[in-house]
Amino acid sequence: GQLSEQELRVLRFIDDITGYVNSNYMNSICVEDAARFTGYSRSHFCRLFGEIYHTGFHEYLNSVRIRNAEYMLCALDVPLSEVAELSGFSDTKSLCRAFRLAKGVSPGRFRQDVR
């Protein structure tokens, strides 16, 4: 069957926000930037985002950054400071804190374990 207007809006929102985050995770972006990009107010964006993703925007953004850091730790032989910068973390300390929280292990230990 045909999708309702509401379903189409949700799909467009998902497509927009996924594309925006995947294109910008390495930059300093915030909820306001993402809301502006999708054309929603901050409060409406946060409500809709939470309903769809069952998490906050910042947590989602960090999960994308962690996934990219994980890839770099496996595939590239670059210092942690470069992994942090390329994956959108403000510094190595922020990467290490977020990575340990998400994965239960430091980025350095993760890299050792996969090699």
VENQUI-V555883 format. One record per backbone hydrogen bond with DSSP energy under -1.0 kcal/mol. CO is the residue of the C=O (numbers start at 1). NH is the residue of the N-H. If there is no record, write none. Layout:
# VENQUI-V555883
((CO & NH) (CO & NH))
This chain:
# VENQUI-V555883
((4 & 8) (5 & 9) (6 & 10) (7 & 11) (8 & 12) (9 & 13) (10 & 14) (11 & 15) (12 & 16) (13 & 17) (14 & 18) (15 & 19) (16 & 20) (17 & 21) (18 & 22) (19 & 23) (20 & 24) (21 & 25) (24 & 27) (27 & 29) (30 & 34) (31 & 35) (32 & 36) (33 & 37) (34 & 38) (35 & 39) (35 & 40) (41 & 45) (42 & 46) (43 & 47) (44 & 48) (45 & 49) (46 & 50) (47 & 51) (48 & 52) (49 & 53) (50 & 54) (56 & 60) (57 & 61) (58 & 62) (59 & 63) (60 & 64) (61 & 65) (62 & 66) (63 & 67) (64 & 68) (65 & 69) (66 & 70) (67 & 71) (68 & 72) (69 & 73) (70 & 74) (71 & 75) (72 & 76) (79 & 83) (80 & 84) (81 & 85) (82 & 86) (83 & 87) (84 & 89) (85 & 88) (91 & 95) (92 & 96) (93 & 97) (94 & 98) (95 & 99) (96 & 100) (97 & 101) (98 & 102) (99 & 103) (100 & 104) (106 & 110) (107 & 111) (108 & 112) (109 & 113) (110 & 114))
